[in-house]
Amino acid sequence: GSHFRYFGIQTIRGRECYVLGFAQDPEKAHRMGRFSFQGKSSVLLLQGLAWVDSNTFDILQINTWLLAPRTDTGLRAQVSQVEFYPTKVGESERVVWLPRDVSVLVLCPSMFARNTHHYSNYKLFDVESTIKP
């Protein structure tokens, strides 16, 4: 549901990364965001950039913004930046890349909002279930 383009190499946090651009295709996109404001709602299509480690293919950062402003709901801009870091969860030795820092900016005619989120202390939960007749 998206188009991709390679933009080159850039170093982020001391790691050489491929910079990849992407844009959702309005005719093929299956996963879309939704924005509601003052009783109006619209579907969001995004475009953005991803920084992918050239050796490990881990995603270090993703930035997104609207494919086009949504005049039907007054959404002029929505910009996000998600930074991923290697994280050990629980007592496992396995390392997974999870978001640590996220910032989101929303711009409407009567509103300017910026949210910043910092994630830490991830926990690993184990769930068991049994299906009974």
MIBA-844386 format. One line per field, with one value per residue: residue number from 0; residue in three letters; y, z, x of N, C-alpha, C, CB in turn. Coordinates in steps of 0.1 Angstrom, whole numbers, plus 2048, in hexadecimal, padded with zeros to 3 digits. Each point is the difference from the previous one (the first is absolute). Glycine has a CB too. Example, Ala and Ser with C-alpha at 12.3 -4.5 7.8 and 13.67 -1.06 7.14 Angstrom:
gudo 0/1
nufi ALA/SER
nyy 7C7/817
nzz 84E/7ED
nxx 884/80F
cayy 80C/80B
cazz 800/800
caxx 7F7/809
cyy 80C/80B
czz 800/808
cxx 809/7F8
cbyy 7F4/7FA
cbzz 80C/7EA
cbxx 7ED/80C
END
This chain:
gudo 0/1/2/3/4/5/6/7/8/9/10/11/12/13/14/15/16/17/18/19/20/21/22/23/24/25/26/27/28/29/30/31/32/33/34/35/36/37/38/39/40/41/42/43/44/45/46/47/48/49/50/51/52/53/54/55/56/57/58/59/60/61/62/63/64/65/66/67/68/69/70/71/72/73/74/75/76/77/78/79/80/81/82/83/84/85/86/87/88/89/90/91/92/93/94/95/96/97/98/99/100/101/102/103/104/105/106/107/108/109/110/111/112/113/114/115/116/117/118/119/120/121/122/123/124/125/126/127/128/129/130/131/132
nufi GLY/SER/HIS/PHE/ARG/TYR/PHE/GLY/ILE/GLN/THR/ILE/ARG/GLY/ARG/GLU/CYS/TYR/VAL/LEU/GLY/PHE/ALA/GLN/ASP/PRO/GLU/LYS/ALA/HIS/ARG/MET/GLY/ARG/PHE/SER/PHE/GLN/GLY/LYS/SER/SER/VAL/LEU/LEU/LEU/GLN/GLY/LEU/ALA/TRP/VAL/ASP/SER/ASN/THR/PHE/ASP/ILE/LEU/GLN/ILE/ASN/THR/TRP/LEU/LEU/ALA/PRO/ARG/THR/ASP/THR/GLY/LEU/ARG/ALA/GLN/VAL/SER/GLN/VAL/GLU/PHE/TYR/PRO/THR/LYS/VAL/GLY/GLU/SER/GLU/ARG/VAL/VAL/TRP/LEU/PRO/ARG/ASP/VAL/SER/VAL/LEU/VAL/LEU/CYS/PRO/SER/MET/PHE/ALA/ARG/ASN/THR/HIS/HIS/TYR/SER/ASN/TYR/LYS/LEU/PHE/ASP/VAL/GLU/SER/THR/ILE/LYS/PRO
nyy 7F4/80B/809/7F2/81B/7EF/820/7EE/7F1/813/7F7/7F9/803/803/7F5/806/809/7F3/821/7E9/81C/7EF/811/7EC/7F8/818/7E2/7F0/80D/7E1/819/81B/80C/802/820/7FE/821/804/7DE/7F7/7E1/808/7E1/80C/7F9/7FF/80D/7F5/800/7E0/80C/7DF/7FF/804/7E7/7FA/809/813/811/814/80A/7F7/821/7F8/81B/7F9/7EC/81E/814/7EB/81E/7E9/80C/820/7E8/81E/7E3/7E2/807/7E0/806/7DE/807/7DE/7FF/7E2/7FC/7E7/7FB/7F9/7F8/805/7FE/80E/81C/805/819/80B/81C/809/816/7FE/820/7FD/81E/7FE/81B/801/81C/7FB/7F1/80B/7DE/802/7E1/802/7DF/800/7DF/7FB/7E3/7ED/7F0/7E7/800/7E0/803/7E1/802/7E4/803/7F7/7F1
nzz 800/7F2/7E4/80F/7F6/809/80E/7FE/814/818/814/80F/81A/7ED/7E5/7E2/800/7E3/802/7FB/7F4/80C/7EE/811/7E0/80A/7F4/81B/81D/80B/813/7FD/81C/805/801/816/7FB/80F/801/7EB/800/7EC/7FB/80F/7E0/814/7EB/813/7F9/808/80D/7F2/816/7E0/816/805/7E4/81E/7F2/80C/7FA/7F7/7F8/7FE/7F1/7FB/7E7/807/81A/809/7ED/811/81A/7F6/7F7/7F9/807/808/805/80B/806/804/80F/7F9/81C/7F7/814/80F/7FD/821/808/7DE/7FF/7EF/7FA/7FB/7F0/81C/7F2/811/7F4/7F8/7F6/7F9/7F1/802/7EB/809/7F2/81E/802/801/80B/805/80A/80B/801/814/7F6/81D/806/7E1/817/7EE/805/801/7F2/80C/7EC/80B/7E3/81B/7E8
nxx 808/81F/808/81B/810/81B/800/81C/80B/7F2/819/7E3/817/820/7EC/80E/7DE/7FD/7F7/7E6/7F2/7E8/7EC/7E9/7FF/7E8/7FF/80D/7F6/7F8/807/7EA/80C/7E3/809/7E5/803/7E1/7F0/819/807/819/807/81C/809/81C/812/815/81A/801/81D/801/81A/80D/801/7E2/7EE/800/7E7/81B/7E3/7E2/804/7DF/7FC/7E3/808/7F7/800/7E9/7F5/7EF/80E/80A/818/812/80D/7F9/822/800/81F/7FA/81F/7FD/812/809/7E5/812/7DE/80A/818/800/821/7E6/810/7DE/80C/7ED/7F9/81B/7EC/7DF/807/7E0/806/7DD/805/7DE/7FF/806/820/820/7FC/821/7F5/81F/7F6/81B/7F8/810/7FA/7FD/7F0/80B/7DE/808/7E1/7FF/7E6/7F6/7EF/7ED/7F0
cayy 80C/80C/801/802/805/800/80D/800/7FC/80A/7FB/804/7FB/7F9/7F4/803/7FB/803/809/7FB/807/7F8/807/7F8/801/802/7F5/7F3/800/7F9/805/80F/806/807/80C/805/80D/808/7F9/7FB/7F5/7FE/7F6/806/7F9/805/7FE/802/7FB/7F6/7FE/7F2/7FD/7F9/7F3/7F7/803/805/80D/809/80C/802/80D/800/80C/7FD/800/80D/806/7FC/80C/7FC/801/80B/7FB/805/7F9/7F6/7FC/7F8/7FA/7F4/7FB/7F3/7FD/7F2/7FE/7F3/7FF/7F6/7FA/7FB/806/805/80F/805/80F/805/80F/806/80D/803/80D/802/80E/801/80E/804/80E/805/7F8/7FC/7F7/7F8/7F5/7F9/7F4/7F9/7F3/7F9/7F5/7F6/7F4/7F4/7F8/7F3/7FD/7F3/7FF/7F3/801/7F5/7FF
cazz 800/801/7F6/807/7F8/807/7FF/802/80D/80A/80D/80C/80C/7FD/7F8/7F2/7FD/7F4/801/7F7/800/7FD/7FF/7FE/7F3/804/7FA/804/80F/808/80E/800/80C/801/808/803/806/801/7FA/7F2/7FF/7F2/7FF/7FE/7F8/804/7F9/80A/7FE/809/800/802/802/7F4/803/807/7FB/80B/7FE/80A/801/7F6/800/7F7/7FF/7F7/7F2/7FC/80B/800/802/805/80F/804/804/7F7/801/80B/7FE/80C/800/80A/800/805/806/804/80E/805/807/80A/802/7F3/7F9/7F3/7FF/7F6/7FD/804/800/80D/800/7F5/800/7F7/7FF/7F9/7FD/7FB/801/80E/809/7FD/80B/7FF/80A/801/808/802/805/806/809/7F9/808/7F8/806/7FB/801/7FD/7FF/7FD/7FA/806/7F9
caxx 7F8/808/80B/80D/80B/80D/806/80E/805/802/803/7F8/805/80C/7FE/7FD/7F2/7FA/7F4/7F6/7F4/7F4/7F3/7F5/7F8/7F2/7F8/804/803/7F7/801/800/7FC/7F4/801/7F3/802/7F4/7F5/803/80A/805/80B/80D/80A/80C/80C/80B/80E/804/80F/802/80F/805/806/7F7/7F3/7F8/7FB/804/7F7/7F6/7F9/7F4/7F8/7F4/801/7F9/7F8/7F2/7F8/7F2/800/808/80D/80A/80C/802/80E/805/80E/802/80E/801/80D/801/7FB/7FE/7F3/800/80D/804/80C/7FC/7FF/7F6/800/7F4/800/804/7FC/7F6/7FA/7F5/7FC/7F4/7FD/7F3/7FE/7FF/808/80D/803/80C/801/80D/7FF/80D/7FC/80B/7FC/7F7/7FE/7FC/7F5/7FD/7F2/7FC/7F2/7FB/7F2/7F8/7F2
cyy 80D/7FF/803/806/801/80E/801/7FB/80C/7FA/805/7F9/7F7/7F3/805/7FA/803/809/7FC/809/7F7/809/7F6/803/801/7F5/7F2/7FE/7F8/805/80F/805/807/80C/806/80D/807/7F9/7FB/7F6/7FE/7F5/807/7F6/807/7FE/802/7FA/7F6/7FF/7F2/7FD/7F8/7F3/7F6/801/803/80E/809/80C/800/80E/7FF/80D/7FD/800/80D/805/7FB/80C/7FD/801/80B/7FC/805/7F8/7F6/7FA/7F7/7FB/7F6/7FC/7F2/7FD/7F1/7FF/7F1/800/7F5/7FA/7F9/807/806/80F/803/80F/805/80F/805/80E/802/80E/801/80E/800/80F/801/80F/806/7F9/7FD/7F7/7F8/7F6/7FA/7F4/7FA/7F2/7F9/7F5/7F7/7F3/7F5/7F9/7F3/7FC/7F1/7FF/7F1/801/7F3/7FF/804
czz 800/7F4/808/7F7/809/7FE/802/80E/809/80D/80A/80C/7FE/7F8/7F2/7FC/7F2/803/7F6/802/7FD/800/7FE/7F3/804/7FA/805/80F/807/80F/800/80E/7FF/809/802/808/7FE/7F8/7F2/800/7F2/801/7FD/7F7/803/7F6/80A/7FC/80B/7FF/805/800/7F4/802/806/7FB/80C/7FD/80B/802/7F4/802/7F6/800/7F6/7F2/7FA/80C/7FE/803/805/810/805/804/7F6/7FF/80B/7FD/80C/7FD/80B/7FF/807/806/803/80E/804/809/80A/802/7F4/7FB/7F3/800/7F5/7FF/803/801/80E/800/7F4/802/7F5/800/7F8/7FF/7F9/801/80E/80A/7FB/80C/7FD/80C/7FF/809/802/806/806/809/7FA/809/7F6/808/7F9/802/7FC/7FF/7FC/7FA/806/7F9/809
cxx 808/80B/80D/80A/80C/806/80F/804/802/803/7F8/805/80C/7FF/7FC/7F3/7FD/7F4/7F6/7F4/7F4/7F4/7F5/7F9/7F1/7F6/803/803/7F6/800/801/7FD/7F3/801/7F2/803/7F3/7F5/802/80B/805/80B/80D/809/80D/80B/80B/80D/803/80F/802/80F/804/806/7F6/7F1/7F6/7FB/803/7F6/7F6/7F9/7F4/7F9/7F5/804/7FA/7F8/7F2/7F8/7F2/800/809/80E/80A/80C/800/80E/804/80E/800/80E/800/80E/7FF/7FC/7FF/7F3/800/80E/806/80D/7FC/7FE/7F6/801/7F2/800/805/7FB/7F7/7FB/7F6/7FB/7F3/7FD/7F2/7FE/7FF/808/80E/804/80D/801/80E/7FE/80E/7FC/80D/7FA/7F6/800/7FC/7F5/7FE/7F1/7FE/7F1/7FC/7F2/7F9/7F3/7F5
cbyy 7F3/803/808/7ED/80D/7E7/808/813/7EC/80F/7FE/804/801/809/7F3/800/804/7E9/813/7E9/815/7EC/815/7FE/7F3/818/80E/7FE/816/7EC/7EB/800/803/7EB/805/7EA/801/815/80D/816/7F5/818/7EF/80D/7F9/7FB/807/800/816/7F3/818/7FB/800/816/80B/801/7F1/7F2/7F7/7FA/80D/7E7/80D/7E8/810/80B/7E7/7F9/814/7E8/80B/7F1/7E8/80B/7EC/817/813/7FB/815/7F8/816/7F9/818/7F9/817/7FB/816/7FC/80A/7FB/7FC/7FA/7EF/7EA/803/7EC/7FE/7EB/801/7F2/808/7E8/80A/7E8/809/7E9/805/7E9/7FE/807/7F5/815/7FD/813/7FC/815/7FC/816/7FE/815/80F/80A/80D/7FE/816/7F9/818/7F6/818/7F6/80C/803/7ED
cbzz 80C/819/7ED/810/7F1/7FD/808/7F0/7F5/7F4/7F9/7F1/80A/815/814/7FB/817/7F6/809/801/7F9/80A/7F7/819/7F3/801/7EC/7EA/7FE/7F1/808/7E7/806/7FB/7F7/801/7FC/802/80F/7F7/813/7FA/7F7/816/7EE/817/7E9/811/7F5/7FF/805/7F5/819/7F7/804/814/7ED/811/7F2/7FC/80C/7FE/806/804/805/811/7FF/7E8/802/808/7ED/7EC/801/807/80B/805/7F6/804/7F2/805/7F7/7FD/801/7EF/80A/7EF/7FD/800/7EC/7FB/817/7FB/80C/7FB/808/805/7EF/80D/7EF/801/80B/7FF/80A/803/802/809/7FE/807/7EB/7FA/808/7F3/805/7F3/800/7FB/7F8/804/7EE/800/813/7E9/815/7F5/807/804/7FC/80B/7F9/812/7EB/816/7F3
cbxx 7EF/7FD/7F0/7FA/7F0/804/7EA/801/80B/7F0/817/7EB/7E9/808/7F8/819/7FA/807/80E/808/80D/80A/80C/7FD/812/805/7FE/80A/80C/804/80B/7F9/818/7F2/817/7F5/819/80E/7F2/7F9/7F4/7FB/7EF/7FD/7EF/7F9/7F7/7EF/807/7EA/805/7EA/7FE/803/815/80F/805/80C/7ED/817/812/7FC/816/7FD/813/7F2/7FF/7FF/80F/806/80D/7FD/7FC/7EC/7F7/7F7/80D/7E7/806/7E8/80A/7E8/809/7EE/803/812/7F3/81A/7F4/7E8/7F9/7E8/80F/7F5/818/7F1/812/7FC/7ED/815/815/7F9/815/7F9/818/7F7/819/7F6/7F4/7E9/7EA/806/7E7/80C/7E7/80E/7E8/80D/7EE/80E/805/804/7F9/817/7F5/819/7F9/815/7FE/80F/808/80B/809
END
